[in-house]
């Protein structure tokens, strides 16, 4: 919530810049002319993903707040995502916000955008390589830091045999999370690859794994909707495994309240979308470099039974 208040201050500052000039006189903005900016937000999400719906909502809200055009598009295939970046460059947009789940697959297109004079901000994934590609900054969470924190929490809960459910094949950020969890858990962490586009298949895969190994005492999912699948799998398998997850939804929070999910790690996707557009807007309007060339952390923040009630009202609005 502190981060959201910060976003509000940034938004207010940006709007204030549009209202007056350094002389105290009314003006068209710090740039003195163009404000009809167009920004392309291009992510690697699949359709129907609740997490990315929040990223999109944040980006579009920023567009409404600043009076700029936000064009949101996505493709889980790196080749398809690259084509969309190339298309945005051809359209001569004023800035590109992009997630880099597969940096190698996007490198050529992102560098081409930068070479064409179009500023780029990366969000969600790509923190280790955004500088190499010439992006202004990265907005998201360190997967290593978040994973280590989760591993310690699971260890404190007494868990020692955990499956880490990966819903997107080839997503280096998700793999980094699971690896970091194993680094602090001190027990066994086994990756379980599932098809994140099919919740029934996700639940079936987790159920099968739990039935095959009764010693599994923890299920860690890397997306909120898959935590709900995991809760169903634990019940179906008759397992005593405890569920924890990255990312939120209203259902995740109610399950935390009911004690069916230990905790959720919130990297605040709405903030990633909102600040991505905000960074572009301030760059164009006033020449600002948000982050000073360093990543801006949107998480991790933990949601437990202790603070679930406070977060729930925002989750109902679709912003957490």
C-alpha positions as a LaTeX table, in Angstrom:
\begin{tabular}{lrrr}
\hline
Residue & $x$ (\AA) & $y$ (\AA) & $z$ (\AA) \\
\hline
Unk1 & 0.00 & 0.00 & 0.00 \\
Unk2 & 2.98 & 2.28 & 0.59 \\
Unk3 & 3.96 & 1.66 & $-3.01$ \\
Unk4 & 0.49 & 2.57 & $-4.21$ \\
Unk5 & 0.64 & 5.83 & $-2.28$ \\
Unk6 & 4.00 & 6.50 & $-3.95$ \\
Unk7 & 2.37 & 5.88 & $-7.32$ \\
Unk8 & $-0.26$ & 8.44 & $-6.45$ \\
Unk9 & 2.41 & 10.99 & $-5.62$ \\
Unk10 & 4.23 & 10.29 & $-8.89$ \\
Unk11 & 0.97 & 10.64 & $-10.79$ \\
Unk12 & 0.20 & 13.91 & $-9.06$ \\
Unk13 & 3.67 & 15.19 & $-9.84$ \\
Unk14 & 3.27 & 14.27 & $-13.50$ \\
Unk15 & $-0.08$ & 16.00 & $-13.73$ \\
Unk16 & 1.30 & 19.06 & $-12.00$ \\
Unk17 & 4.00 & 19.29 & $-14.64$ \\
Unk18 & 1.33 & 19.50 & $-17.32$ \\
Unk19 & $-0.35$ & 22.42 & $-15.58$ \\
Unk20 & 2.45 & 24.95 & $-15.26$ \\
Unk21 & 5.89 & 25.83 & $-16.48$ \\
Unk22 & 9.02 & 26.71 & $-14.55$ \\
Unk23 & 8.04 & 30.38 & $-14.76$ \\
Unk24 & 4.82 & 29.77 & $-12.83$ \\
Unk25 & 2.75 & 30.53 & $-15.93$ \\
Unk26 & 0.23 & 28.21 & $-17.51$ \\
Unk27 & 1.75 & 26.15 & $-20.29$ \\
Unk28 & 1.11 & 23.07 & $-22.37$ \\
Unk29 & 3.58 & 21.07 & $-20.26$ \\
Unk30 & 7.27 & 20.90 & $-19.50$ \\
Unk31 & 7.94 & 19.90 & $-23.11$ \\
Unk32 & 6.04 & 22.96 & $-24.31$ \\
Unk33 & 4.26 & 21.14 & $-27.13$ \\
Unk34 & 3.28 & 17.55 & $-27.81$ \\
Unk35 & 1.34 & 15.63 & $-25.18$ \\
Unk36 & $-0.60$ & 13.22 & $-27.38$ \\
Unk37 & 1.82 & 10.40 & $-26.57$ \\
Unk38 & 1.21 & 6.78 & $-27.55$ \\
Unk39 & 2.78 & 3.94 & $-25.59$ \\
Unk40 & 2.81 & 0.25 & $-26.49$ \\
Unk41 & 2.66 & $-2.19$ & $-23.58$ \\
Unk42 & 3.68 & $-5.61$ & $-24.88$ \\
Unk43 & 3.78 & $-8.56$ & $-22.48$ \\
Unk44 & 4.24 & $-12.30$ & $-22.68$ \\
Unk45 & 0.89 & $-13.12$ & $-21.09$ \\
Unk46 & $-1.64$ & $-15.67$ & $-22.24$ \\
Unk47 & $-5.31$ & $-14.75$ & $-22.48$ \\
Unk48 & $-7.34$ & $-15.02$ & $-19.29$ \\
Unk49 & $-4.40$ & $-14.66$ & $-16.90$ \\
Unk50 & $-5.62$ & $-12.74$ & $-13.83$ \\
Unk51 & $-2.12$ & $-11.44$ & $-13.04$ \\
Unk52 & $-1.71$ & $-9.80$ & $-16.42$ \\
Unk53 & $-5.23$ & $-8.42$ & $-16.32$ \\
Unk54 & $-3.99$ & $-6.33$ & $-13.37$ \\
Unk55 & $-0.90$ & $-5.21$ & $-15.27$ \\
Unk56 & $-3.14$ & $-4.13$ & $-18.13$ \\
Unk57 & $-5.50$ & $-2.32$ & $-15.76$ \\
Unk58 & $-2.62$ & $-0.41$ & $-14.20$ \\
Unk59 & $-1.22$ & 0.63 & $-17.57$ \\
Unk60 & $-4.61$ & 1.72 & $-18.89$ \\
Unk61 & $-5.39$ & 3.65 & $-15.71$ \\
Unk62 & $-2.11$ & 5.53 & $-16.06$ \\
Unk63 & $-3.06$ & 6.30 & $-19.65$ \\
Unk64 & $-6.39$ & 7.71 & $-18.51$ \\
Unk65 & $-4.76$ & 9.71 & $-15.71$ \\
Unk66 & $-2.20$ & 11.30 & $-18.04$ \\
Unk67 & $-4.41$ & 11.63 & $-21.08$ \\
Unk68 & $-2.18$ & 9.48 & $-23.29$ \\
Unk69 & $-2.89$ & 6.49 & $-25.51$ \\
Unk70 & $-1.93$ & 3.05 & $-24.18$ \\
Unk71 & $-1.98$ & 0.14 & $-26.62$ \\
Unk72 & $-1.83$ & $-3.15$ & $-24.72$ \\
Unk73 & $-0.95$ & $-6.36$ & $-26.54$ \\
Unk74 & 0.55 & $-9.73$ & $-25.60$ \\
Unk75 & 1.87 & $-12.98$ & $-26.94$ \\
Unk76 & 3.33 & $-15.87$ & $-24.89$ \\
Unk77 & 5.51 & $-16.87$ & $-27.86$ \\
Unk78 & 8.79 & $-14.88$ & $-27.92$ \\
Unk79 & 8.68 & $-14.75$ & $-31.72$ \\
Unk80 & 5.19 & $-13.33$ & $-31.65$ \\
Unk81 & 6.09 & $-10.86$ & $-28.91$ \\
Unk82 & 9.09 & $-9.72$ & $-30.95$ \\
Unk83 & 6.87 & $-9.11$ & $-33.97$ \\
Unk84 & 4.61 & $-6.92$ & $-31.87$ \\
Unk85 & 7.62 & $-4.91$ & $-30.68$ \\
Unk86 & 8.75 & $-4.51$ & $-34.30$ \\
Unk87 & 5.25 & $-3.38$ & $-35.20$ \\
Unk88 & 5.25 & $-0.76$ & $-32.45$ \\
Unk89 & 8.58 & 0.56 & $-33.75$ \\
Unk90 & 7.18 & 0.75 & $-37.28$ \\
Unk91 & 4.19 & 2.68 & $-35.90$ \\
Unk92 & 6.62 & 5.14 & $-34.30$ \\
Unk93 & 5.12 & 4.94 & $-30.82$ \\
Unk94 & 6.58 & 7.26 & $-28.19$ \\
Unk95 & 7.65 & 4.47 & $-25.84$ \\
Unk96 & 7.48 & 0.72 & $-25.29$ \\
Unk97 & 6.85 & $-1.13$ & $-22.03$ \\
Unk98 & 7.76 & $-4.80$ & $-22.34$ \\
Unk99 & 8.08 & $-7.90$ & $-20.17$ \\
Unk100 & 11.11 & $-10.10$ & $-20.89$ \\
Unk101 & 10.34 & $-13.66$ & $-19.82$ \\
Unk102 & 12.60 & $-14.83$ & $-22.65$ \\
Unk103 & 15.28 & $-12.12$ & $-23.04$ \\
Unk104 & 17.24 & $-13.90$ & $-25.77$ \\
Unk105 & 14.14 & $-14.14$ & $-27.93$ \\
Unk106 & 13.45 & $-10.40$ & $-27.63$ \\
Unk107 & 16.98 & $-9.00$ & $-27.72$ \\
Unk108 & 17.10 & $-8.04$ & $-31.40$ \\
Unk109 & 13.71 & $-6.31$ & $-31.37$ \\
Unk110 & 14.30 & $-4.38$ & $-28.14$ \\
Unk111 & 17.74 & $-3.19$ & $-29.23$ \\
Unk112 & 16.24 & $-2.14$ & $-32.56$ \\
Unk113 & 13.62 & $-0.08$ & $-30.74$ \\
Unk114 & 16.29 & 1.66 & $-28.66$ \\
Unk115 & 18.39 & 2.29 & $-31.78$ \\
Unk116 & 15.33 & 3.88 & $-33.41$ \\
Unk117 & 15.19 & 6.38 & $-30.54$ \\
Unk118 & 12.17 & 4.82 & $-28.82$ \\
Unk119 & 12.62 & 4.59 & $-25.03$ \\
Unk120 & 11.99 & 1.15 & $-23.53$ \\
Unk121 & 11.06 & 0.12 & $-19.99$ \\
Unk122 & 10.99 & $-3.52$ & $-18.95$ \\
Unk123 & 8.53 & $-4.82$ & $-16.38$ \\
Unk124 & 7.96 & $-8.03$ & $-14.43$ \\
Unk125 & 10.82 & $-10.08$ & $-15.88$ \\
Unk126 & 14.20 & $-9.15$ & $-17.32$ \\
Unk127 & 15.78 & $-7.40$ & $-14.34$ \\
Unk128 & 19.18 & $-8.97$ & $-15.03$ \\
Unk129 & 19.42 & $-7.79$ & $-18.63$ \\
Unk130 & 17.42 & $-4.57$ & $-19.08$ \\
Unk131 & 20.57 & $-2.43$ & $-18.91$ \\
Unk132 & 22.31 & $-4.60$ & $-21.50$ \\
Unk133 & 19.42 & $-4.04$ & $-23.92$ \\
Unk134 & 19.39 & $-0.27$ & $-23.39$ \\
Unk135 & 16.14 & 0.00 & $-21.43$ \\
Unk136 & 15.68 & 2.99 & $-19.12$ \\
Unk137 & 14.79 & 0.92 & $-16.09$ \\
Unk138 & 13.07 & $-2.25$ & $-14.92$ \\
Unk139 & 9.97 & $-2.33$ & $-12.72$ \\
Unk140 & 9.31 & $-5.55$ & $-10.84$ \\
Unk141 & 10.76 & $-7.69$ & $-8.12$ \\
Unk142 & 14.02 & $-9.54$ & $-7.79$ \\
Unk143 & 13.06 & $-13.17$ & $-8.31$ \\
Unk144 & 16.10 & $-14.28$ & $-6.32$ \\
Unk145 & 15.32 & $-12.11$ & $-3.31$ \\
Unk146 & 11.64 & $-13.07$ & $-3.40$ \\
Unk147 & 12.43 & $-16.76$ & $-3.79$ \\
Unk148 & 14.88 & $-16.71$ & $-0.90$ \\
Unk149 & 12.32 & $-15.03$ & 1.33 \\
Unk150 & 9.72 & $-17.65$ & 0.41 \\
Unk151 & 12.15 & $-20.49$ & 1.06 \\
Unk152 & 12.84 & $-19.14$ & 4.53 \\
Unk153 & 9.14 & $-18.81$ & 5.31 \\
Unk154 & 8.46 & $-22.36$ & 4.17 \\
Unk155 & 11.37 & $-23.56$ & 6.29 \\
Unk156 & 9.96 & $-21.72$ & 9.30 \\
Unk157 & 6.69 & $-23.58$ & 8.70 \\
Unk158 & 8.62 & $-26.84$ & 9.02 \\
Unk159 & 8.33 & $-27.88$ & 5.38 \\
Unk160 & 11.09 & $-29.92$ & 3.77 \\
Unk161 & 9.71 & $-31.52$ & 0.58 \\
Unk162 & 8.12 & $-28.96$ & $-1.73$ \\
Unk163 & 7.00 & $-29.03$ & $-5.34$ \\
Unk164 & 7.37 & $-25.73$ & $-7.21$ \\
Unk165 & 4.70 & $-25.46$ & $-9.92$ \\
Unk166 & 5.89 & $-23.71$ & $-13.10$ \\
Unk167 & 3.07 & $-22.68$ & $-15.43$ \\
Unk168 & 5.08 & $-21.15$ & $-18.30$ \\
Unk169 & 7.72 & $-23.21$ & $-20.09$ \\
Unk170 & 10.93 & $-21.29$ & $-20.73$ \\
Unk171 & 10.14 & $-18.41$ & $-18.34$ \\
Unk172 & 13.53 & $-17.77$ & $-16.76$ \\
Unk173 & 12.02 & $-15.67$ & $-13.97$ \\
Unk174 & 9.86 & $-18.53$ & $-12.73$ \\
Unk175 & 12.79 & $-20.91$ & $-12.81$ \\
Unk176 & 14.86 & $-18.39$ & $-10.81$ \\
Unk177 & 12.14 & $-18.28$ & $-8.14$ \\
Unk178 & 12.13 & $-22.04$ & $-7.65$ \\
Unk179 & 15.93 & $-22.19$ & $-7.56$ \\
Unk180 & 16.09 & $-19.43$ & $-4.95$ \\
Unk181 & 13.46 & $-21.17$ & $-2.81$ \\
Unk182 & 15.62 & $-24.28$ & $-2.76$ \\
Unk183 & 18.61 & $-22.22$ & $-1.71$ \\
Unk184 & 17.05 & $-21.25$ & 1.63 \\
Unk185 & 14.59 & $-24.07$ & 2.31 \\
Unk186 & 17.34 & $-26.52$ & 3.14 \\
Unk187 & 15.20 & $-29.42$ & 1.94 \\
Unk188 & 13.95 & $-30.80$ & $-1.36$ \\
Unk189 & 12.41 & $-28.54$ & $-4.00$ \\
Unk190 & 11.25 & $-30.23$ & $-7.20$ \\
Unk191 & 9.96 & $-28.30$ & $-10.21$ \\
Unk192 & 6.64 & $-29.43$ & $-11.67$ \\
Unk193 & 5.92 & $-28.14$ & $-15.18$ \\
Unk194 & 2.22 & $-27.66$ & $-15.96$ \\
Unk195 & 0.11 & $-26.14$ & $-18.71$ \\
Unk196 & $-0.89$ & $-22.78$ & $-17.28$ \\
Unk197 & $-3.57$ & $-22.24$ & $-19.93$ \\
Unk198 & $-5.68$ & $-25.13$ & $-18.54$ \\
Unk199 & $-6.58$ & $-24.95$ & $-14.84$ \\
Unk200 & $-8.19$ & $-28.39$ & $-14.85$ \\
Unk201 & $-4.95$ & $-29.86$ & $-16.20$ \\
Unk202 & $-2.93$ & $-27.94$ & $-13.59$ \\
Unk203 & $-5.02$ & $-29.38$ & $-10.76$ \\
Unk204 & $-4.81$ & $-32.86$ & $-12.24$ \\
Unk205 & $-1.00$ & $-32.66$ & $-12.52$ \\
Unk206 & $-0.61$ & $-31.53$ & $-8.91$ \\
Unk207 & $-3.08$ & $-34.16$ & $-7.69$ \\
Unk208 & $-1.18$ & $-36.92$ & $-9.50$ \\
Unk209 & 2.13 & $-35.77$ & $-8.01$ \\
Unk210 & 0.73 & $-35.67$ & $-4.47$ \\
Unk211 & $-0.82$ & $-39.12$ & $-4.85$ \\
Unk212 & 2.47 & $-40.53$ & $-6.13$ \\
Unk213 & 4.52 & $-39.12$ & $-3.23$ \\
Unk214 & 2.86 & $-38.81$ & 0.16 \\
Unk215 & 6.03 & $-37.27$ & 1.65 \\
Unk216 & 5.41 & $-33.98$ & $-0.20$ \\
Unk217 & 4.51 & $-31.47$ & 2.49 \\
Unk218 & 4.36 & $-28.25$ & 0.48 \\
Unk219 & 3.01 & $-26.98$ & $-2.84$ \\
Unk220 & 4.33 & $-23.63$ & $-4.05$ \\
Unk221 & 2.57 & $-22.10$ & $-7.04$ \\
Unk222 & 3.93 & $-19.16$ & $-9.01$ \\
Unk223 & 0.62 & $-17.54$ & $-9.92$ \\
Unk224 & $-2.50$ & $-16.81$ & $-7.89$ \\
Unk225 & $-4.99$ & $-18.79$ & $-9.96$ \\
Unk226 & $-2.81$ & $-21.89$ & $-9.74$ \\
Unk227 & $-2.89$ & $-21.68$ & $-5.95$ \\
Unk228 & $-6.63$ & $-22.30$ & $-6.16$ \\
Unk229 & $-5.89$ & $-25.32$ & $-8.36$ \\
Unk230 & $-3.39$ & $-26.51$ & $-5.74$ \\
Unk231 & $-5.93$ & $-26.18$ & $-2.91$ \\
Unk232 & $-8.30$ & $-28.36$ & $-4.92$ \\
Unk233 & $-5.53$ & $-30.85$ & $-5.66$ \\
Unk234 & $-4.57$ & $-31.18$ & $-2.00$ \\
Unk235 & $-8.20$ & $-31.91$ & $-1.10$ \\
Unk236 & $-8.64$ & $-34.33$ & $-3.99$ \\
Unk237 & $-5.45$ & $-36.23$ & $-3.17$ \\
Unk238 & $-6.22$ & $-36.38$ & 0.54 \\
Unk239 & $-2.82$ & $-34.80$ & 1.16 \\
Unk240 & $-1.67$ & $-32.82$ & 4.18 \\
Unk241 & 0.60 & $-30.63$ & 2.07 \\
Unk242 & 0.42 & $-26.90$ & 2.73 \\
Unk243 & $-0.06$ & $-24.43$ & $-0.13$ \\
Unk244 & 1.73 & $-21.12$ & $-0.65$ \\
Unk245 & 1.85 & $-18.93$ & $-3.72$ \\
Unk246 & 3.25 & $-15.99$ & $-5.57$ \\
Unk247 & 0.72 & $-13.36$ & $-6.66$ \\
Unk248 & $-2.80$ & $-12.53$ & $-5.58$ \\
Unk249 & $-6.45$ & $-12.73$ & $-6.46$ \\
Unk250 & $-9.61$ & $-12.26$ & $-4.42$ \\
Unk251 & $-9.94$ & $-16.06$ & $-4.17$ \\
Unk252 & $-6.36$ & $-16.40$ & $-2.95$ \\
Unk253 & $-6.96$ & $-13.90$ & $-0.17$ \\
Unk254 & $-10.15$ & $-15.59$ & 1.02 \\
Unk255 & $-8.30$ & $-18.90$ & 1.08 \\
Unk256 & $-5.57$ & $-17.27$ & 3.17 \\
Unk257 & $-8.25$ & $-16.03$ & 5.55 \\
Unk258 & $-9.64$ & $-19.58$ & 5.75 \\
Unk259 & $-6.20$ & $-21.08$ & 6.40 \\
Unk260 & $-6.08$ & $-23.07$ & 3.17 \\
Unk261 & $-3.15$ & $-21.03$ & 1.81 \\
Unk262 & $-0.24$ & $-20.09$ & 4.08 \\
Unk263 & 0.68 & $-16.84$ & 2.36 \\
Unk264 & 0.95 & $-15.06$ & $-0.97$ \\
Unk265 & 3.83 & $-13.03$ & $-2.35$ \\
Unk266 & 2.53 & $-9.87$ & $-3.97$ \\
Unk267 & 4.76 & $-8.26$ & $-6.60$ \\
Unk268 & 1.96 & $-5.76$ & $-7.29$ \\
Unk269 & 1.25 & $-6.20$ & $-11.01$ \\
Unk270 & $-1.01$ & $-3.14$ & $-11.12$ \\
Unk271 & 1.98 & $-1.07$ & $-10.01$ \\
Unk272 & 4.14 & $-2.59$ & $-12.74$ \\
Unk273 & 1.69 & $-1.52$ & $-15.44$ \\
Unk274 & 1.03 & 1.89 & $-13.91$ \\
Unk275 & 4.67 & 2.77 & $-13.27$ \\
Unk276 & 5.70 & 1.45 & $-16.68$ \\
Unk277 & 3.50 & 4.03 & $-18.39$ \\
Unk278 & 4.36 & 6.68 & $-15.78$ \\
Unk279 & 8.07 & 6.24 & $-16.50$ \\
Unk280 & 7.48 & 6.69 & $-20.23$ \\
Unk281 & 5.28 & 9.74 & $-19.67$ \\
Unk282 & 7.76 & 11.55 & $-17.42$ \\
Unk283 & 10.58 & 10.75 & $-19.86$ \\
Unk284 & 8.67 & 12.34 & $-22.73$ \\
Unk285 & 7.18 & 15.18 & $-20.76$ \\
Unk286 & 10.15 & 16.27 & $-18.67$ \\
Unk287 & 13.19 & 14.20 & $-19.64$ \\
Unk288 & 13.11 & 12.29 & $-16.34$ \\
Unk289 & 14.81 & 8.92 & $-15.86$ \\
Unk290 & 12.83 & 7.16 & $-13.15$ \\
Unk291 & 15.08 & 4.80 & $-11.22$ \\
Unk292 & 18.27 & 6.53 & $-12.24$ \\
Unk293 & 19.26 & 3.53 & $-14.38$ \\
Unk294 & 18.54 & 1.08 & $-11.56$ \\
Unk295 & 15.53 & $-1.24$ & $-11.18$ \\
Unk296 & 12.46 & $-0.07$ & $-9.28$ \\
Unk297 & 11.14 & $-2.74$ & $-6.92$ \\
Unk298 & 7.40 & $-3.38$ & $-6.88$ \\
Unk299 & 7.76 & $-6.29$ & $-4.45$ \\
Unk300 & 7.94 & $-8.67$ & $-2.76$ \\
Unk301 & 5.22 & $-7.98$ & $-0.20$ \\
Unk302 & 3.71 & $-10.82$ & 1.83 \\
Unk303 & 0.00 & $-11.28$ & 2.42 \\
Unk304 & $-0.88$ & $-13.48$ & 5.40 \\
Unk305 & $-3.87$ & $-13.96$ & 7.69 \\
Unk306 & $-2.65$ & $-10.94$ & 9.65 \\
Unk307 & $-3.09$ & $-8.43$ & 6.82 \\
Unk308 & $-5.42$ & $-10.25$ & 4.40 \\
Unk309 & $-8.48$ & $-8.21$ & 5.43 \\
Unk310 & $-6.75$ & $-4.95$ & 4.52 \\
Unk311 & $-5.67$ & $-6.19$ & 1.10 \\
Unk312 & $-8.98$ & $-7.84$ & 0.20 \\
Unk313 & $-10.81$ & $-4.58$ & $-0.53$ \\
Unk314 & $-8.25$ & $-3.73$ & $-3.23$ \\
Unk315 & $-8.33$ & $-7.24$ & $-4.67$ \\
Unk316 & $-12.11$ & $-6.89$ & $-5.09$ \\
Unk317 & $-11.43$ & $-3.81$ & $-7.20$ \\
Unk318 & $-9.08$ & $-5.81$ & $-9.44$ \\
Unk319 & $-6.03$ & $-3.76$ & $-8.50$ \\
Unk320 & $-4.23$ & $-6.22$ & $-6.16$ \\
\hline
\end{tabular}
